[in-house]
Amino acid sequence: MALSRLQFVVILVICSFLVNSQSKDVRENGDHPSQCVYKGPCSSNTDCRSQCGPPDFPPETIGLCQASPRGHGNICCCAKD
């Protein structure tokens, strides 16, 4: 059974939409939220406690040591819990 051109185009559009929506979910649900404020280098999460604490940030701020977005070592990501 051969597909008509219209059926082929409809299937292609649906597949494209599914791929786009799935890749958007992956970007939005990445390792860390987009509200990260990057502060200084680190080698572990404990290095980020002082950098992500008062007076610059509220007490409920967490500090996570993660790979730098630019690929140069690790950097503290300060984000609201």
Buried (B, 14 or more C-beta within 10 A) or exposed (E): EEEEEEEEEEEEEEEEEEEEEEEEEEEEEEEEEEEBBBBBBBEEBEBBBEBBBEEEBEEEBBBBBBEEEEEEEBBBBBBEE
